[in-house]
Amino acid sequence: MSETPTNTLQYRVDGPEDAPVLVLGPSLGTTFHMWDRQVPELIRDRRVVRFDLPGHGGAPAQPFTSVAELGDRLLATLDTLGVQRFGYAGCSLGGAVGLDLALRAPHRVASLALVATAPRFGTADEFRQRGVVVRTNGLEPMARTAPEQWFTPHFAANQPAIVDWAVQMVRTTDAACYVAACEALAVFDVRAALGSIGVPALVLVGSEDRVTGPAEARTLVAGIADAKLAVVPGASHLAPVEQPAAVTDLLLEHFAAISHDTSGTLAVPPPVPAPALPAEPAPAPEAPEDGEEAPAGRPDPYEKGLGLRREILGDAHVDRALADEDAADFQELVTRYAWGEVWARDGLDRRTRSVVTLTALVAGGHREALADHTRAALRNGLSPAEIREIVLHTAVYCGLPAAETALATVGRVITEETTPPA
């Protein structure tokens, strides 16, 4: 184990010091011990570096905001070890880190193995909903359902000790770090960038994986120029645990042809200039008339508003709203000005804006919008207790009947959003 500064990760190193380095990345809710059964064979001719996600396996609870930030912490960790170029194998969230590194630091990644990985994991709504459930109930619901998500029924029935080990891994994870990982996965989407990955890749998936299954694996293979697919029979999401021999053999074969130095000076290619970010919207210019272009030098806030609206209210809600062709002009107005202008301002954080919005909707008696923004408030980090406290406070200033009606709406939504899956 290592001491862990805030910009690095907890790790373990096994194998010869002068051997090529292979980095192994874990899945959400697991520790680096998920790779224990691969390590004895891999370290015969590899120096294996395994890392824990923040708040997992006793690692310091230092939440990250994106997969790219996690990748940066991993690179900082490898820098402390003198590792310049390495092979990388990651499972699920660990695989997302591998995709990110292959795109942002291709000069450091010699070869890639993506286990139970997708270029986009489910939908943003699914992961934000999971975050709400964990904020409200802790990790017990995730621990209880982990075996059916990670293993085939046959394996789970015949390996109770491993199932118990898996459940305990989730239970001992820091809840805030788990939620942060869900938020990071909600916005992770590299589908459009897969063609830019130039390193050889093995895409490995369990035949019975219901989380990131063969369909997602084929998307990776179709998008990455030098990629091959391996489907492991009789395995679900944690294929390295369920079918260790098969996964080990595939990793050994894939990385056997890769030879690379792991120390010394690394020749870094010149960076590709990134497109300049548009300037922040200037305050208080006149709004353009219908059909007019936005003023020169000022970006149209519609796209920014649409992204923010989706992030806070969810894709399903926004898609329903935009599907109403009769209200297209109204929806454009809402997206551009309410979301692209007001919600996007820096003057208040999202939690505070949710408090203000809930109060205004209670006062106005807008029950349907109150339901939508109760969901948004949960996603913005307000707890059910805080939301109920807001409604109680409004009873004093907005009237008891309004608050009583609002409480029924809020209670229904909180129950729907925070009840763990059966």
Salt bridges, closest charged atoms under 4 A:
ASP14 OD2 - ARG12 NE 3.20
ASP14 OD2 - ARG50 NH2 3.17
ASP36 OD2 - HIS33 ND1 3.09
ASP36 OD1 - ARG50 NH1 2.59
GLU41 OE1 - ARG44 NE 3.10
GLU69 OE2 - ARG73 NH2 2.76
ASP72 OD1 - ARG104 NH2 2.94
ASP79 OD1 - ARG108 NH2 2.84
ASP100 OD1 - ARG104 NE 2.87
ASP125 OD1 - ARG379 NH1 3.32
GLU140 OE1 - ARG171 NE 2.94
GLU183 OE1 - ARG128 NE 3.79
GLU183 OE2 - ARG135 NH2 3.49
ASP189 OD2 - ARG191 NH2 2.68
ASP209 OD2 - HIS237 ND1 2.99
GLU280 OE1 - LYS304 NZ 3.18
ASP300 OD2 - ARG336 NH2 2.65
GLU311 OE2 - ARG350 NH1 2.87
ASP315 OD2 - ARG120 NH2 3.69
ASP315 OD1 - ARG310 NH1 3.25
ASP319 OD1 - ARG310 NH1 2.87
GLU332 OE2 - ARG336 NH1 2.81
GLU341 OE2 - ARG298 NH2 2.38
ASP372 OD1 - HIS317 ND1 3.65
ASP372 OD1 - ARG375 NH1 3.64
GLU386 OE2 - ARG351 NH2 3.08
GLU416 OE1 - ARG375 NH2 3.16
GLU416 OE2 - ARG412 NH1 3.41
GLU417 OE2 - ARG375 NE 3.38
